Amino acid sequence: MTDSGIGRRSILRAGALLGALALAGCTATPDGKATASATASGTARPPHATFTFATAAPPSGLDPALATDTETHRITRQIMEGLVGADPLTSAPTPLLAESWTQSEDGRTYTFTLRKGVTFHDGQPLNAAAVCANFDRWYNLPVSARGSDNLAYKAVFNAYSDSPDLAVYKSSTAVDEYTVRIELATRLTGLIPALASPEFAISSPKALKDSDANALGVEHDGQQISKYALRPVGTGPFRFESWEGDEVRLAAYPDYWGDRGQISTLVFKSMSSPESRLRALKSGQVDGYDLVTVADVGDLARAGMQIMQRDPYSVLYLGINQAFPGMDNLLMRQGIAHAIDKSALLEGLFLNGTKPANQFVPEKLGVSSGSVTNYGYDPEKAKELFKEAGYDGAPLPFHYPRHVTRAYLPTPERVYAELSRQLTAAGLNIKPVPVDWSDDYLHGVQGSGDRALHLLGLSGTYNDPDNFVGTLFGSYTEEFANDDAQLLSKIDRARTLAAGPEQTEAYTAISDRISTRVPAVPLAFPISALAFSPRVAAYPTSPMLHEVFNRIQLREQ
């Protein structure tokens, strides 16, 4: 299969070019601050430049705690910061709002020492009371505000205050003005990495209270959000200015505690099609965009634009809703896995370097996939399994998104078309259900509904296997309707094990269990890439998308 006239050979050449360009003019120091190449100017001047970035979709809201979409978190990362950051080279946890932390011997108590002299954008001080207010908000989040089973707080801490016996979080205490103690009900080995997720950014308690942040009573572009989600307040290098239509504007915060960088005005413009983002970059309307597609590579190279590549840290999967008639039959799910030719699916649709996936944990995390059940492409075996399961040819609604590009899904319509072709060839009656991403596709496929199959993925936000298997399968969700008590027990146990061989073995067993039960079919670990004009000398690429724009270095015009 080819894409827009670009054959496999030229894709390989473009992939090599992409890898080379990713290294040009961009290095990073251990503390996470990007440094410019020799051609870039320094940052002694106050922020003075305007930088415009094209995104693939508008944010769902600007309250990171209540969002699950990448584009919301891309923007809130500029406005808000968490206790913990991430090293740009290793993805390991690093100090951010917390200068340091200690852990008790039983792994149930963490004590954080906060950075002094930090203020929120509304002038309020960052202190221990502010941190406690955020943890208490997350723990006591009302059902009406939760929106999704997939919120990060639920995935990491298991339950809210209305189910205290199931909750991992117990309490937070302000020991003194700059010391916070977090008490857990059980050991949670991945706590520190998890706190680097954008969902755990610290908001101004005053702003949360003044805007009644848990009340979703404001309609914005057809969605119910809170006043706070329209005007967030954090401690980051940029403060919120406006959100009008498809454009969000931020401004450099003059009292930011860290390196303010070069950018004074930061503009995010939503452009749903890859073609529109490419045209905008070539015409100078934007300075860069994310989610370069295979079709973009040749045009970008010919136009003299830069391409910067990330290491893969997302997984694309075919979701299976076991609440749909027949999908609770393991034979049906195994047949679906055998019906998919992953290599053919990747051909021409994903950037070079994308690999087929046979588990949900990326290679970077060191969890072996050697023992997982590998359903090789075998359409005849699939037909046998469908017959044995009693499948009678009933239509199977297959939901897929339109008019969006994701790190795990660069061209959803074309990926759906290839998957549908393969599943139909194996004997399934596929009923296409295209849904615009802007019509809340996420909520549709993560909730109950008349859905047998769906396309989705997960972009990792912290450096721990639980980010993938825990988020997707660590509790019962309506997305999969996967009621596997043994799997839940295995995930709960793995979270409490100290980092080391025993925990790695536990996550290997979890991957094996998932592959045996097939609640979803992992398809690929996609490569993602960004494109920039020659104006950009350095950009802080991160597999976990921990990319804060005060670290961008620009060449002076």
C-alpha positions as CSV (number, residue, x, y, z in Angstrom):
1,M,0.0,0.0,0.0
2,T,1.2,3.5,-0.8
3,D,0.2,6.9,0.4
4,S,-0.2,9.9,-2.0
5,G,2.2,8.4,-4.4
6,I,4.9,7.8,-1.8
7,G,6.1,4.3,-2.2
8,R,7.9,2.1,0.4
9,R,11.4,3.0,-0.8
10,S,10.8,6.7,-0.5
11,I,9.2,6.3,2.9
12,L,12.4,4.7,4.1
13,R,14.4,7.6,2.8
14,A,12.0,10.0,4.5
15,G,12.4,8.0,7.7
16,A,16.2,8.3,7.6
17,L,15.9,12.0,6.9
18,L,13.5,12.3,9.8
19,G,15.9,10.6,12.2
20,A,18.7,12.9,11.1
21,L,16.7,16.0,11.5
22,A,15.6,15.1,14.9
23,L,19.1,15.4,16.1
24,A,19.8,18.8,14.6
25,G,20.2,21.8,16.9
26,C,18.6,20.3,19.9
27,T,20.2,19.0,23.1
28,A,19.0,18.8,26.7
29,T,20.5,19.2,30.0
30,P,19.8,16.8,32.9
31,D,17.5,19.3,34.6
32,G,15.3,19.4,31.6
33,K,16.2,22.8,30.2
34,A,16.8,22.7,26.4
35,T,19.9,24.4,25.2
36,A,20.3,26.0,21.8
37,S,22.7,25.0,19.1
38,A,25.6,27.3,18.2
39,T,23.3,29.1,15.7
40,A,20.7,30.1,18.2
41,S,20.8,33.2,20.3
42,G,20.9,33.1,24.1
43,T,18.0,33.8,26.4
44,A,19.4,36.8,28.3
45,R,16.6,39.0,26.9
46,P,13.1,38.9,28.5
47,P,10.5,36.9,26.6
48,H,9.8,38.9,23.4
49,A,8.8,36.5,20.6
50,T,5.4,35.3,19.4
51,F,5.2,31.5,18.7
52,T,2.2,29.9,17.0
53,F,1.7,26.1,17.1
54,A,-1.0,24.1,15.2
55,T,-2.7,21.4,17.1
56,A,-4.8,18.5,15.7
57,A,-7.9,19.2,17.8
58,P,-9.2,21.8,20.2
59,P,-8.8,21.1,23.9
60,S,-11.8,19.5,25.6
61,G,-11.4,22.0,28.4
62,L,-8.5,23.5,30.3
63,D,-8.8,21.7,33.7
64,P,-6.1,19.0,33.5
65,A,-7.6,16.9,36.3
66,L,-10.8,16.4,34.4
67,A,-9.3,15.8,30.9
68,T,-8.1,12.7,29.2
69,D,-7.1,14.2,25.8
70,T,-3.6,15.1,24.6
71,E,-4.5,18.5,23.3
72,T,-5.9,19.8,26.6
73,H,-2.8,18.6,28.4
74,R,-0.5,20.1,25.7
75,I,-1.8,23.5,26.7
76,T,-2.2,23.0,30.4
77,R,1.4,21.8,30.7
78,Q,2.4,25.4,29.7
79,I,0.1,26.9,32.4
80,M,0.5,24.5,35.3
81,E,3.1,22.4,37.0
82,G,3.1,19.3,39.2
83,L,5.2,18.3,42.2
84,V,7.3,16.1,39.9
85,G,8.7,16.6,36.4
86,A,10.3,14.3,33.9
87,D,13.9,14.1,32.5
88,P,13.8,14.8,28.8
89,L,16.4,12.1,28.0
90,T,15.5,9.2,30.3
91,S,11.9,10.1,31.3
92,A,12.8,9.5,34.9
93,P,11.1,11.6,37.6
94,T,12.8,14.9,38.4
95,P,12.1,17.7,40.9
96,L,9.6,20.4,39.8
97,L,7.4,22.2,42.4
98,A,8.8,19.7,44.9
99,E,12.5,20.2,45.4
100,S,12.9,16.8,47.0
101,W,10.9,14.0,48.6
102,T,11.4,11.0,50.9
103,Q,9.5,7.7,51.2
104,S,8.8,5.7,54.4
105,E,10.2,2.2,54.7
106,D,6.7,0.7,54.2
107,G,6.1,2.8,51.0
108,R,2.9,4.3,52.4
109,T,4.1,7.8,53.4
110,Y,5.8,10.4,51.1
111,T,7.1,13.7,52.3
112,F,7.6,16.5,49.8
113,T,9.7,19.6,50.3
114,L,8.3,22.4,48.2
115,R,10.2,25.0,46.2
116,K,10.0,28.4,47.9
117,G,9.2,31.7,46.3
118,V,6.7,30.3,43.7
119,T,3.5,32.1,43.0
120,F,0.3,31.2,41.1
121,H,-0.7,33.4,38.3
122,D,-3.3,35.1,40.5
123,G,-0.6,36.1,42.9
124,Q,-1.3,33.5,45.6
125,P,1.7,31.6,47.0
126,L,2.5,28.0,46.4
127,N,2.6,26.3,49.8
128,A,1.7,23.1,51.5
129,A,-1.9,24.1,52.0
130,A,-2.3,24.7,48.3
131,V,-0.9,21.2,47.5
132,C,-3.2,19.6,50.1
133,A,-6.2,21.5,48.6
134,N,-5.5,19.9,45.2
135,F,-5.2,16.4,46.6
136,D,-8.3,16.8,48.6
137,R,-10.2,18.1,45.5
138,W,-9.1,15.0,43.4
139,Y,-10.1,12.6,46.2
140,N,-13.4,14.2,46.9
141,L,-14.3,14.8,43.2
142,P,-18.1,14.5,42.9
143,V,-19.6,11.9,40.6
144,S,-21.1,14.7,38.5
145,A,-17.6,16.0,37.7
146,R,-15.8,12.8,36.9
147,G,-17.2,12.4,33.3
148,S,-15.0,9.4,32.5
149,D,-13.8,6.2,34.1
150,N,-10.4,7.0,32.5
151,L,-9.5,10.0,34.6
152,A,-5.9,9.7,35.8
153,Y,-6.8,10.0,39.5
154,K,-9.0,7.0,39.3
155,A,-6.4,5.0,37.3
156,V,-3.6,5.7,39.8
157,F,-5.4,5.9,43.2
158,N,-8.2,3.3,42.3
159,A,-11.2,5.1,44.0
160,Y,-12.6,8.3,45.3
161,S,-13.8,9.3,48.8
162,D,-17.2,7.6,48.2
163,S,-15.3,4.2,48.1
164,P,-12.7,4.7,50.9
165,D,-12.1,1.0,51.3
166,L,-10.9,0.8,47.7
167,A,-9.0,4.0,47.7
168,V,-5.2,4.0,47.7
169,Y,-5.0,7.7,48.8
170,K,-5.7,8.4,52.5
171,S,-4.8,11.9,53.3
172,S,-2.5,14.9,52.8
173,T,-1.1,17.1,55.6
174,A,0.7,20.4,55.6
175,V,3.5,19.6,58.0
176,D,4.7,23.2,57.7
177,E,4.5,26.0,55.1
178,Y,6.7,24.1,52.6
179,T,6.4,20.5,53.6
180,V,3.6,18.1,52.5
181,R,3.0,14.6,53.8
182,I,0.9,12.2,51.6
183,E,-0.5,9.1,53.3
184,L,-1.5,6.0,51.3
185,A,-3.5,3.0,52.3
186,T,-1.0,0.7,50.6
187,R,2.4,0.9,48.8
188,L,2.1,2.5,45.4
189,T,5.5,2.1,43.7
190,G,4.5,4.2,40.7
191,L,3.4,7.2,42.7
192,I,6.4,9.5,42.0
193,P,6.4,8.7,38.2
194,A,2.6,9.1,38.1
195,L,2.8,12.6,39.7
196,A,4.7,13.8,36.5
197,S,1.4,13.3,34.6
198,P,-0.3,16.6,33.6
199,E,-3.5,15.5,35.3
200,F,-1.7,16.0,38.7
201,A,-0.7,19.6,38.0
202,I,-1.3,22.0,41.0
203,S,-4.0,24.6,40.5
204,S,-4.5,27.8,42.5
205,P,-7.0,26.8,45.4
206,K,-8.4,30.3,45.2
207,A,-9.1,30.0,41.5
208,L,-10.7,26.6,42.0
209,K,-13.0,27.9,44.7
210,D,-13.8,31.2,43.0
211,S,-14.8,29.4,39.8
212,D,-16.6,26.4,41.5
213,A,-14.3,24.1,39.5
214,N,-16.3,20.9,40.1
215,A,-19.5,22.4,38.7
216,L,-19.8,21.5,35.0
217,G,-22.4,24.2,34.2
218,V,-20.8,26.1,31.3
219,E,-21.4,25.1,27.7
220,H,-18.4,25.5,25.4
221,D,-18.5,24.2,21.8
222,G,-21.3,21.8,22.8
223,Q,-19.5,20.5,25.9
224,Q,-20.4,21.0,29.5
225,I,-17.3,22.2,31.4
226,S,-16.7,24.4,34.5
227,K,-15.8,28.1,34.6
228,Y,-12.3,27.0,35.8
229,A,-11.8,24.9,32.6
230,L,-12.2,28.2,30.7
231,R,-9.6,30.1,32.8
232,P,-7.1,27.9,34.6
233,V,-4.5,29.3,37.0
234,G,-1.2,27.5,37.7
235,T,2.5,28.3,38.4
236,G,3.9,27.5,34.9
237,P,5.9,29.8,32.6
238,F,2.8,30.9,30.7
239,R,-0.5,32.2,32.0
240,F,-3.9,31.9,30.3
241,E,-5.1,34.9,28.2
242,S,-8.0,33.8,26.0
243,W,-9.8,31.0,24.3
244,E,-11.8,32.1,21.3
245,G,-13.0,29.6,18.7
246,D,-10.1,27.4,17.7
247,E,-7.4,29.6,19.2
248,V,-6.0,29.6,22.7
249,R,-3.6,32.4,23.7
250,L,-1.1,32.4,26.5
251,A,1.4,35.0,27.8
252,A,4.7,34.7,29.5
253,Y,4.2,34.9,33.3
254,P,6.5,37.8,34.5
255,D,7.1,36.3,38.0
256,Y,7.8,32.7,36.8
257,W,10.3,31.1,39.2
258,G,12.3,29.3,36.4
259,D,13.8,30.1,33.0
260,R,11.2,32.3,31.2
261,G,12.7,31.6,27.7
262,Q,12.2,33.6,24.6
263,I,8.4,33.4,24.0
264,S,6.2,36.2,25.3
265,T,3.0,35.2,23.4
266,L,2.1,31.6,22.7
267,V,-0.8,30.8,20.4
268,F,-2.3,27.3,19.9
269,K,-4.5,27.0,16.7
270,S,-6.6,24.0,16.1
271,M,-6.4,22.5,12.6
272,S,-8.0,19.1,12.3
273,S,-6.6,18.0,8.9
274,P,-2.9,17.2,8.4
275,E,-3.1,19.1,5.0
276,S,-4.2,22.3,6.7
277,R,-1.4,22.1,9.3
278,L,1.2,21.5,6.5
279,R,-0.1,24.4,4.4
280,A,-0.1,26.7,7.5
281,L,3.6,25.9,8.3
282,K,4.7,26.3,4.7
283,S,2.9,29.6,4.4
284,G,4.3,31.0,7.7
285,Q,1.0,31.1,9.5
286,V,2.3,28.8,12.2
287,D,5.8,28.0,13.4
288,G,5.3,24.3,14.0
289,Y,2.8,21.5,14.4
290,D,2.6,18.0,15.9
291,L,1.6,14.6,14.3
292,V,3.4,14.6,11.0
293,T,1.9,12.0,8.7
294,V,3.6,9.9,6.1
295,A,2.1,12.1,3.4
296,D,3.7,15.2,5.0
297,V,7.3,14.0,5.0
298,G,8.2,14.6,1.3
299,D,6.6,18.1,1.2
300,L,8.3,19.1,4.4
301,A,11.7,18.1,3.2
302,R,11.2,19.9,-0.1
303,A,10.1,23.0,1.7
304,G,13.2,23.0,3.9
305,M,11.2,22.4,7.1
306,Q,12.6,20.6,10.1
307,I,11.2,17.3,11.4
308,M,11.8,16.2,15.0
309,Q,11.0,12.7,16.1
310,R,10.0,11.2,19.4
311,D,10.7,7.8,20.7
312,P,7.5,5.7,20.7
313,Y,5.5,5.9,23.9
314,S,1.9,5.3,22.7
315,V,-0.1,2.2,21.7
316,L,-2.8,1.9,19.1
317,Y,-5.4,-0.8,19.8
318,L,-8.7,-2.2,18.5
319,G,-11.1,-2.1,21.4
320,I,-13.7,-4.9,21.9
321,N,-16.9,-4.2,23.9
322,Q,-17.8,-7.4,25.7
323,A,-21.2,-6.0,26.5
324,F,-22.1,-6.3,22.8
325,P,-23.9,-9.6,22.0
326,G,-21.3,-12.2,21.2
327,M,-18.2,-10.2,22.1
328,D,-18.1,-11.8,25.6
329,N,-17.2,-15.1,23.8
330,L,-13.5,-15.6,24.0
331,L,-13.4,-17.5,20.7
332,M,-14.8,-14.4,18.9
333,R,-12.1,-12.2,20.4
334,Q,-9.4,-14.7,19.6
335,G,-10.7,-14.9,16.0
336,I,-10.6,-11.1,15.7
337,A,-7.0,-11.1,16.8
338,H,-6.1,-13.8,14.2
339,A,-7.9,-11.9,11.5
340,I,-5.5,-8.8,11.7
341,D,-2.4,-8.5,9.6
342,K,-0.5,-5.9,11.6
343,S,2.4,-5.6,9.1
344,A,0.0,-4.8,6.3
345,L,-1.8,-2.3,8.5
346,L,1.4,-0.3,9.2
347,E,2.5,-0.3,5.5
348,G,2.3,3.2,4.2
349,L,0.1,4.5,7.0
350,F,2.6,5.1,9.8
351,L,6.0,6.7,10.0
352,N,9.0,4.5,9.4
353,G,10.1,2.9,12.7
354,T,6.6,2.1,13.9
355,K,6.5,-1.5,15.1
356,P,3.6,-4.0,15.4
357,A,2.5,-4.5,19.0
358,N,1.7,-7.8,20.7
359,Q,1.2,-6.3,24.2
360,F,0.2,-2.9,25.6
361,V,3.4,-2.0,27.4
362,P,6.0,-0.2,25.2
363,E,9.5,-1.7,24.9
364,K,11.0,1.3,26.8
365,L,9.6,0.0,30.1
366,G,11.5,-3.3,29.9
367,V,8.5,-5.6,30.3
368,S,9.2,-8.8,28.3
369,S,6.7,-9.8,25.6
370,G,8.2,-13.2,25.2
371,S,5.5,-15.1,27.0
372,V,2.4,-13.3,25.6
373,T,0.0,-15.2,23.3
374,N,0.9,-14.0,19.8
375,Y,-2.1,-14.3,17.5
376,G,-0.4,-14.6,14.1
377,Y,-2.2,-13.5,11.1
378,D,-4.4,-16.5,10.1
379,P,-7.7,-15.6,8.5
380,E,-8.6,-19.3,8.1
381,K,-8.1,-19.9,11.8
382,A,-10.2,-16.8,12.4
383,K,-13.1,-18.2,10.3
384,E,-12.9,-21.5,12.3
385,L,-13.1,-19.6,15.6
386,F,-16.0,-17.5,14.5
387,K,-17.9,-20.6,13.4
388,E,-17.1,-22.3,16.7
389,A,-18.3,-19.3,18.6
390,G,-21.7,-19.5,16.8
391,Y,-21.3,-16.2,14.9
392,D,-24.2,-15.9,12.5
393,G,-23.2,-12.9,10.4
394,A,-24.9,-10.3,12.5
395,P,-23.6,-6.7,11.8
396,L,-20.9,-5.6,14.2
397,P,-20.8,-1.8,14.7
398,F,-17.2,-0.5,14.4
399,H,-16.7,3.0,15.7
400,Y,-13.8,5.1,14.4
401,P,-12.9,8.8,14.6
402,R,-12.8,11.2,11.8
403,H,-11.2,14.6,11.2
404,V,-8.4,14.2,13.8
405,T,-4.8,13.1,14.1
406,R,-3.5,11.4,17.2
407,A,0.0,10.3,18.1
408,Y,-1.2,6.7,18.0
409,L,-3.5,7.2,15.0
410,P,-2.2,9.5,12.2
411,T,-4.9,8.7,9.6
412,P,-7.9,7.1,11.3
413,E,-10.1,6.8,8.3
414,R,-7.5,4.8,6.4
415,V,-6.5,2.7,9.3
416,Y,-10.2,1.8,9.8
417,A,-10.5,1.0,6.1
418,E,-7.6,-1.5,6.2
419,L,-8.8,-3.1,9.4
420,S,-12.4,-3.4,8.1
421,R,-11.1,-5.0,4.9
422,Q,-9.1,-7.6,6.9
423,L,-12.0,-8.4,9.3
424,T,-14.5,-8.6,6.4
425,A,-12.2,-11.0,4.6
426,A,-12.2,-13.3,7.6
427,G,-16.0,-13.4,7.6
428,L,-17.2,-10.6,9.9
429,N,-20.0,-8.3,8.9
430,I,-18.6,-4.9,9.8
431,K,-20.9,-1.9,10.1
432,P,-18.9,1.3,9.8
433,V,-19.8,4.0,12.4
434,P,-17.7,7.1,11.7
435,V,-17.8,9.7,14.4
436,D,-16.2,13.2,14.3
437,W,-13.6,13.5,17.1
438,S,-15.1,16.9,17.9
439,D,-18.5,15.2,18.6
440,D,-16.9,13.7,21.8
441,Y,-15.7,10.5,20.2
442,L,-13.7,9.7,23.4
443,H,-16.8,9.7,25.6
444,G,-18.7,7.7,23.1
445,V,-16.3,4.8,22.9
446,Q,-15.3,4.9,26.6
447,G,-19.0,4.7,27.7
448,S,-21.9,2.3,27.2
449,G,-23.4,2.0,23.7
450,D,-24.2,0.0,20.7
451,R,-20.6,-0.7,19.8
452,A,-18.8,-4.0,19.1
453,L,-15.4,-2.6,18.1
454,H,-13.6,0.7,18.2
455,L,-10.3,2.3,17.3
456,L,-8.4,4.1,20.1
457,G,-5.0,4.4,21.7
458,L,-3.2,5.6,24.7
459,S,-0.3,8.1,24.8
460,G,1.8,7.5,28.0
461,T,2.3,10.3,30.4
462,Y,4.6,8.8,33.0
463,N,7.4,6.3,33.2
464,D,5.7,3.2,34.6
465,P,4.0,0.1,33.2
466,D,0.9,0.9,35.2
467,N,0.4,3.9,33.0
468,F,-0.7,1.5,30.3
469,V,-2.1,-1.7,31.8
470,G,-3.4,0.1,34.9
471,T,-5.1,2.9,33.0
472,L,-6.7,0.6,30.5
473,F,-7.5,-2.5,32.5
474,G,-6.9,-1.7,36.2
475,S,-10.6,-1.3,36.9
476,Y,-13.9,-2.3,35.2
477,T,-14.7,0.2,32.5
478,E,-17.6,0.4,30.0
479,E,-15.1,0.8,27.2
480,F,-14.2,-2.9,27.3
481,A,-16.8,-4.3,29.8
482,N,-14.0,-6.6,30.8
483,D,-14.9,-8.2,34.1
484,D,-11.7,-10.2,34.7
485,A,-11.2,-10.4,38.5
486,Q,-7.9,-12.3,38.1
487,L,-6.5,-9.5,35.9
488,L,-7.6,-6.8,38.4
489,S,-6.0,-8.7,41.2
490,K,-2.7,-9.0,39.3
491,I,-2.6,-5.3,38.5
492,D,-3.4,-4.3,42.1
493,R,-0.6,-6.6,43.4
494,A,2.0,-5.3,40.9
495,R,1.4,-1.7,41.9
496,T,2.4,-2.5,45.5
497,L,5.7,-4.4,44.7
498,A,9.0,-2.6,45.0
499,A,10.6,-1.7,41.7
500,G,12.9,-4.5,40.6
501,P,12.8,-8.0,39.1
502,E,9.7,-9.2,41.0
503,Q,7.6,-6.2,39.8
504,T,8.9,-6.6,36.3
505,E,7.9,-10.3,36.4
506,A,4.5,-9.3,37.7
507,Y,3.9,-6.9,34.8
508,T,5.0,-9.6,32.4
509,A,2.4,-11.9,33.9
510,I,-0.2,-9.2,33.5
511,S,0.7,-8.8,29.8
512,D,0.4,-12.5,29.4
513,R,-3.1,-12.5,31.0
514,I,-4.3,-9.6,28.8
515,S,-3.1,-11.5,25.7
516,T,-4.9,-14.6,26.8
517,R,-8.2,-12.9,27.5
518,V,-8.1,-10.4,24.6
519,P,-10.1,-7.4,26.0
520,A,-8.6,-5.5,23.1
521,V,-6.0,-6.1,20.3
522,P,-2.8,-4.1,20.5
523,L,-1.9,-3.0,17.0
524,A,1.2,-0.8,17.0
525,F,3.7,1.3,18.9
526,P,3.6,4.3,16.5
527,I,6.5,6.8,15.9
528,S,5.3,10.4,16.2
529,A,7.0,13.5,14.9
530,L,6.7,17.3,14.8
531,A,7.5,19.8,12.1
532,F,9.0,23.2,12.5
533,S,10.1,26.2,10.4
534,P,13.8,27.0,10.2
535,R,13.1,29.7,12.8
536,V,13.2,26.9,15.5
537,A,16.7,26.0,16.7
538,A,15.7,23.6,19.5
539,Y,12.6,21.9,20.8
540,P,12.3,19.8,23.9
541,T,10.9,16.5,22.4
542,S,9.7,14.1,25.0
543,P,8.2,10.6,24.5
544,M,5.7,11.4,27.3
545,L,4.9,14.8,25.6
546,H,6.3,16.6,28.6
547,E,7.1,19.5,26.3
548,V,7.0,23.0,27.8
549,F,7.5,25.8,25.4
550,N,9.7,28.1,27.5
551,R,12.4,25.5,26.5
552,I,12.0,26.3,22.8
553,Q,15.0,28.1,21.4
554,L,14.4,30.4,18.4
555,R,16.9,31.8,15.9
556,E,16.6,35.6,15.8
557,Q,15.2,36.9,12.6
